[in-house]
Amino acid sequence: MTVTTPDSVLPASRQPMPSPSRQRQEPRTPAEMEQELNDTTDRLAARIDALVDRANPRRAARRGVAALRENITTADGRPKPEVVGAAVGALVGLALLVWRARRRR
């Protein structure tokens, strides 16, 4: 038994591309075939460029830093109060640990 899924479930990038040869029955001219080949090559090149861009470690790191900055700052670029509070709490906790460690010596 073959299970088929409707095309609407697949994301747009995974949808099958319609082939002009399936849509019409008349023979294609060499110029039409060459144009179809060039269009296919351009689409493939664009997809490969997008994948290379997503896989580039430097760009991935920049996207991560940008996402982090967006999450810890307000719209005007200032740190969010909860981030400042967490940083101050961490520093106070670290200071207490260092103080206790030195006091026990």
Secondary structure by P-SEA (a helix, b strand, c coil): cbbbbccccccccccccccccccccccccaaaaaaaaaaaaaaaaaaaaaaaaaacaaaaaaaaaaaaaaaaccccccccaaaaaaaaaaaaaaaaaaaaaaaac
